[in-house]
Amino acid sequence: MAMVKCLVCGATFEEGADVCPVCGVGAENFISYAEEEVTFRRDTDEKFVIIGGGPAAKSAAEAIRQRNREAMITIVTQEAYLPYNRPMLTKGIVTDFGYNGLAVEGEEWYLQNNIFFMANTTVLKIDTDAKLIDVQLQDGGKGGVVYDKLIYALGAYCFVPPIPGHDLPHVVSVRSIADTERVRKIIEERKASRAVCIGGGVMGLEGAWGLKNGGLDVTVLETAPGLLPRQLDDNASAMLEDICNKAGAHIVTGAKIAKITDDAVVLEDGTEYEAQLVIMSTGMRPYTKVAEDSGIAVDKWVVADSGMRTNVPDVFAAGDCIIVNGQPQAFWAQAVATGRVAGANAAGDDLEYEKLGSSLVMEVCGTSVFALGTNGKDPDREFRAVEKMDQEAGLYEKYYFADDRLEGVILVGDISKMGEMTERIAEKSPYSDMFD
């Protein structure tokens, strides 16, 4: 079966899909994709254990099995589900996809590849000398899992700032299927008609738009002076804010939040925004505690080299809990790629991770946004910029050049040039090739 790749999130899947199963964009964002041929093979009776149940874990398991048909592969995860497409959770926050609508692969794939799955299991500590993982089972009992090779892919968790009221029962951070189930339950039980999303990043905006499409009146409270300030310049941020407001998602920037009450979010100036439901989208933090407690090197993230090796022999790492050459790997495509390298090298292969760009791509409030590279805000550098704006049509293009080379692109409204601009930034295209 021919394969395609989504330019938006980097996912690969069989040709013929109308939308990307990971990020939901249309087929116009797909390109042909040829799977890498695996030439390394070494069958052993080793025990490979992968802790974590996200895309990095699934990718690692697949890479191991492609190279070793005899080894035992076990995935240990806190969740009740096989790895699923987490980015869709905020896009359809009130949609009951059902697990089968989100699964990367169904149970049959794991059975065919003889991959054992330990669900509802919490990793407590790793004894890297004894190669033993202490776990807590769903019933509260304790157990141990032995390994020959370990892949640490515990991912990230939602950071919740200590705003008074953050622990009220109608306040939710969305990271899992269980979280979206909780959102739907709150809406039903509280007959919610108004919601507040705290945080105007990608997940906050996608969540707000999902709630709006679900029939709720939604306000987004962003503490920064503009939306997505790390990815967009001021003009693009202002245009996106205007688009969202016109679409019915009320945006408040520069919001200083004082507290959350049973029925509102209150700002320091006394302004109240009614809310029977509050979504916290205030960032992610890598889950590193088990690594720290087990002697695996951590520098805010779990430290891995370009082969996904940690400082501990036979322990590899992958996914959005890791940092590679000083760069976090927090996007779906990066998680899949690092998982593949970790699994391959754990099996005995010798792959090097080819760095993937951390671009911003989103579809929200009826518009599309793409940003890659600099947004021109570095005060220590001089940029030459080319800007095209149609405020009425909601169209924006911005190109940033440094030393005559393209180093940043922002597109709002029409992102059809996304693939081309990704290549041009990689090639550092000169100004004259694009505008003279």
C-alpha positions in Angstrom: 0.0 0.0 0.0 1.3 3.4 -0.9 2.1 5.8 2.0 1.7 9.5 2.5 3.1 12.0 4.9 1.2 14.9 6.5 3.1 18.1 6.1 1.3 19.6 9.2 2.2 17.1 11.9 4.6 14.7 10.2 2.5 11.6 10.6 2.7 8.8 8.0 -0.2 6.6 7.0 -1.7 4.7 4.1 -2.8 6.6 1.0 -6.5 7.2 0.6 -7.4 9.0 3.8 -9.5 12.2 3.5 -8.0 13.7 6.7 -4.9 13.1 8.7 -5.7 10.7 11.6 -3.3 12.6 13.9 -4.1 16.3 13.4 -7.2 16.3 11.3 -6.1 18.4 8.3 -7.2 17.7 4.8 -5.5 15.6 2.1 -4.2 18.8 0.4 -1.5 18.7 3.1 -0.2 15.2 2.2 2.8 14.2 0.1 4.0 10.8 -1.0 6.2 9.0 1.4 8.5 6.0 1.0 9.2 4.0 4.2 12.8 3.5 5.1 14.1 0.0 4.3 15.4 -1.8 7.3 18.5 -3.8 6.6 19.7 -4.6 10.1 18.5 -7.9 11.7 19.5 -9.6 14.8 17.2 -12.1 16.5 17.8 -12.6 20.3 15.8 -13.6 23.4 16.4 -10.2 25.0 13.7 -8.5 27.0 12.9 -5.0 25.7 10.8 -2.8 28.0 9.3 0.5 27.0 7.9 2.7 29.7 5.3 5.2 28.4 2.3 4.7 26.1 2.5 7.5 23.6 3.6 7.6 19.9 7.3 7.3 20.9 6.6 4.0 22.6 4.7 2.6 19.7 7.4 3.7 17.2 10.1 2.2 19.4 8.3 -1.1 19.7 7.8 -1.2 15.9 11.5 -0.5 15.2 12.6 -3.2 17.6 10.3 -5.8 16.1 11.5 -4.9 12.5 15.0 -5.9 13.6 14.4 -8.6 16.1 11.6 -11.2 15.5 12.3 -13.3 18.6 12.8 -10.8 21.5 10.1 -10.0 24.1 8.7 -6.5 23.9 6.7 -5.0 26.7 5.0 -1.5 26.8 4.2 -0.3 30.4 1.8 2.6 30.6 -0.4 4.3 33.2 -3.2 4.7 30.8 -5.9 2.1 30.0 -5.5 2.5 26.2 -3.0 1.5 23.5 -1.1 4.5 22.0 -3.5 6.9 20.4 -3.5 10.2 18.5 -3.3 12.7 21.4 -3.3 15.9 19.3 -6.9 15.2 18.3 -8.1 15.6 22.0 -8.1 19.4 22.1 -9.3 19.7 18.5 -12.5 17.8 19.3 -12.6 18.3 23.0 -16.3 17.6 23.4 -16.4 15.0 20.6 -16.6 11.4 21.7 -14.2 9.9 19.2 -14.2 6.6 21.1 -10.9 4.9 21.6 -11.1 3.2 18.2 -11.3 6.6 16.5 -8.0 7.7 18.1 -5.9 4.5 18.2 -2.7 4.6 16.2 -3.0 0.9 15.7 -5.7 -1.5 16.9 -5.1 -4.4 19.3 -4.6 -6.8 16.3 -1.4 -5.0 15.4 0.1 -5.6 18.8 -1.0 -9.2 18.8 0.5 -9.8 15.3 3.8 -8.3 16.4 3.8 -10.1 19.7 4.1 -6.9 21.8 2.9 -7.3 25.4 1.0 -4.3 26.8 0.8 -3.6 30.6 -2.0 -1.0 31.0 -2.9 0.9 34.2 0.6 0.4 35.5 2.6 3.1 37.2 6.4 3.1 37.0 7.8 3.9 40.5 11.6 3.5 40.1 14.2 1.8 38.0 17.1 -0.1 39.4 19.5 0.3 36.5 22.1 -2.0 38.1 19.7 -4.9 38.6 17.8 -3.9 35.5 14.5 -4.1 37.4 11.6 -1.7 37.1 9.4 -1.2 40.2 5.7 -0.7 39.3 2.4 -0.2 40.9 -0.5 -2.1 39.4 -4.1 -1.0 39.0 -5.3 -2.8 42.2 -2.6 -1.0 44.2 -0.3 -4.0 44.4 3.4 -3.7 43.6 5.5 -5.7 41.1 8.7 -5.8 39.2 9.5 -5.9 35.5 13.0 -7.0 34.4 14.7 -5.8 31.2 17.8 -6.2 29.1 17.2 -2.9 27.2 15.0 -0.1 28.4 13.4 2.8 26.6 12.3 5.7 28.7 9.3 7.4 27.0 7.2 8.7 29.9 6.2 11.9 28.1 5.0 15.1 29.6 2.3 16.3 32.0 0.2 19.4 32.1 1.6 22.2 34.2 -1.0 23.9 36.4 0.0 27.2 38.0 -1.0 27.6 41.6 -4.0 29.9 40.9 -6.4 29.9 43.8 -9.2 27.5 42.8 -7.1 25.5 40.3 -8.1 22.3 42.1 -11.9 22.8 41.9 -13.8 19.9 40.3 -14.8 21.8 37.2 -11.2 22.8 36.3 -9.5 20.4 33.8 -6.2 20.0 32.0 -6.6 18.0 28.8 -3.9 15.5 28.1 -5.7 12.1 27.9 -8.9 10.4 26.8 -9.9 10.4 30.5 -9.6 14.2 30.6 -12.0 14.7 27.6 -14.5 12.2 29.2 -14.3 14.4 32.3 -15.0 17.5 30.3 -18.1 16.0 28.8 -19.3 14.9 32.2 -18.8 18.4 33.7 -20.7 20.0 30.8 -23.6 17.5 31.3 -23.7 17.7 35.1 -23.4 21.4 35.4 -25.4 22.2 32.3 -22.5 24.3 31.2 -23.1 27.1 28.7 -20.0 29.2 29.4 -16.3 28.1 29.5 -13.0 29.8 30.1 -9.7 28.5 28.7 -6.7 29.8 30.6 -3.8 29.9 28.2 -3.8 31.1 24.6 -1.3 28.6 23.2 -2.0 26.0 20.5 -3.8 23.7 22.9 -5.8 26.5 24.6 -7.0 27.9 21.2 -7.8 24.5 19.8 -9.7 23.6 23.0 -11.6 26.9 22.9 -12.6 26.4 19.3 -13.7 22.8 20.1 -15.8 24.0 22.9 -17.3 26.8 20.7 -18.2 24.2 18.1 -19.8 22.2 20.9 -22.2 25.0 21.6 -20.5 26.8 24.5 -19.7 30.5 24.8 -15.9 30.6 25.3 -13.4 33.1 26.6 -9.6 32.6 26.3 -7.5 34.3 29.0 -3.8 34.8 27.9 -1.4 36.4 30.3 1.0 37.5 27.5 0.3 40.7 25.6 -0.5 38.7 22.5 -1.3 35.2 21.2 1.6 32.8 20.6 4.3 35.4 21.2 7.2 32.9 20.8 6.1 31.8 17.3 4.3 34.9 15.9 5.3 38.5 15.4 3.1 41.3 16.8 1.1 41.8 13.5 0.4 38.1 13.0 -0.6 37.8 16.7 -3.0 40.7 16.4 -4.5 39.4 13.2 -5.1 35.9 14.8 -6.7 37.5 17.8 -9.0 39.5 15.6 -9.9 36.4 13.6 -10.7 34.4 16.8 -12.9 37.2 18.2 -14.8 37.5 14.9 -15.3 33.7 15.0 -16.9 33.9 18.4 -14.0 32.8 20.7 -13.5 35.8 22.9 -9.8 36.5 23.4 -8.4 38.5 26.4 -4.7 39.1 26.3 -2.6 40.6 29.1 -5.0 38.9 31.6 -3.8 38.8 35.2 -5.8 36.1 36.8 -6.6 36.4 40.6 -8.6 33.3 41.2 -11.1 30.7 40.0 -14.4 30.4 41.8 -17.3 27.9 41.5 -18.8 29.9 38.6 -16.2 32.3 37.3 -12.6 33.2 36.6 -11.7 36.5 38.3 -9.0 38.9 37.2 -6.9 41.1 39.5 -8.9 44.2 38.4 -12.1 42.5 39.5 -13.4 41.5 36.0 -15.3 38.3 36.2 -15.8 35.8 33.3 -18.6 33.3 34.0 -17.6 29.7 33.6 -19.2 26.4 34.5 -16.1 24.8 33.0 -12.4 25.9 33.1 -9.8 24.4 30.8 -6.2 24.9 32.0 -3.8 25.1 29.0 -0.8 26.6 30.7 2.0 24.5 29.2 3.6 21.1 29.5 6.4 19.7 31.7 8.5 16.6 30.9 8.0 13.7 33.3 11.5 13.3 34.6 11.1 12.2 38.3 11.6 8.5 37.6 14.7 9.3 35.6 16.1 11.5 38.4 15.4 8.9 41.1 17.0 6.2 39.0 20.3 8.0 38.1 19.4 8.8 34.5 20.8 12.2 33.6 18.3 15.1 33.6 18.7 18.7 32.6 15.0 19.8 32.9 14.4 17.0 30.3 15.9 13.6 30.1 19.2 13.9 28.3 19.8 11.8 25.2 22.4 11.9 22.5 21.7 11.7 18.8 21.3 7.9 19.1 18.8 8.3 21.9 21.2 6.8 24.4 21.2 8.1 28.0 24.1 8.2 30.4 23.1 4.7 31.7 24.1 1.7 29.6 21.2 -0.1 27.9 18.8 2.7 28.7 17.5 4.8 25.8 15.0 7.7 25.8 12.5 9.1 23.4 9.5 11.4 23.0 8.6 14.7 24.6 10.3 14.0 27.9 13.8 14.3 26.3 16.3 16.9 25.1 18.7 16.1 22.2 21.7 18.4 21.7 20.0 21.1 23.8 16.7 20.9 21.9 13.4 19.6 23.4 11.5 17.1 21.2 7.9 18.1 22.0 6.0 17.6 18.8 4.3 14.5 17.4 6.6 13.9 14.5 9.6 14.3 16.8 8.2 11.8 19.2 7.7 9.3 16.5 11.2 9.8 15.0 13.0 9.7 18.3 11.1 6.5 19.2 12.1 4.9 16.0 15.8 5.7 16.6 15.7 4.6 20.2 14.0 1.3 19.3 16.4 0.6 16.4 19.5 1.3 18.4 18.3 -0.7 21.4 17.9 -3.6 19.0 21.6 -3.1 18.0 21.3 -0.9 14.9 23.2 2.3 14.6 20.9 5.2 13.6 21.4 8.9 14.1 18.5 11.2 14.7 18.0 13.7 12.0 16.7 16.9 13.6 13.2 17.8 12.8 12.1 21.4 12.9 9.6 22.5 15.6 7.2 24.4 13.4 3.8 25.8 14.5 0.9 24.5 12.4 -2.7 24.9 13.5 -6.2 25.2 12.2 -8.5 27.2 14.6 -11.4 29.6 14.4 -11.8 29.0 10.7 -8.2 29.9 9.8 -4.8 28.3 9.4 -1.5 29.3 10.9 2.1 28.3 10.1 5.3 29.6 11.6 8.8 28.3 11.3 12.1 29.8 12.4 12.6 33.2 13.8 9.7 35.7 14.4 12.1 38.6 14.2 12.0 39.4 17.9 15.7 38.7 18.7 17.1 42.1 19.8 20.6 41.1 19.1 20.1 40.4 15.4 19.1 42.5 12.4 16.5 41.2 10.0 15.3 42.2 6.6 11.5 41.5 6.5 9.0 41.2 3.7 5.4 41.5 4.8 2.1 41.0 2.9 -1.1 41.6 4.7 -4.8 41.7 3.8 -6.6 42.5 7.0 -10.1 42.2 5.6 -9.4 38.8 4.1 -7.4 37.6 7.1 -4.3 36.8 5.1 -0.8 37.4 6.3 2.7 36.5 5.0 6.0 37.5 6.7 9.5 36.5 5.7 12.5 37.2 7.8 16.0 37.2 6.4 19.3 37.5 8.2 22.6 37.9 6.3 20.4 37.7 3.1 19.2 34.1 4.1 15.7 33.1 4.9 15.4 32.3 8.6 11.8 32.7 9.4 8.3 32.4 7.9 4.8 33.2 9.2 1.7 32.5 7.3 -1.9 33.2 8.4 -5.0 32.3 6.5 -3.4 30.6 3.5 -0.6 28.1 4.4 -0.4 26.4 1.0 3.3 27.6 0.8 4.1 25.7 4.0 6.0 22.8 2.3 7.9 25.1 0.0 8.9 27.5 2.8 10.0 24.6 5.0 12.4 23.5 2.3 13.6 27.1 1.7 14.4 27.7 5.3 16.3 24.4 5.4 18.2 25.5 2.3 18.6 29.1 3.7 17.3 30.6 0.4 18.7 34.0 -0.4 16.4 37.1 -0.6 17.2 37.4 -4.4 15.8 33.9 -5.1 12.4 34.9 -3.6 11.8 38.6 -4.2 14.2 40.1 -6.8 
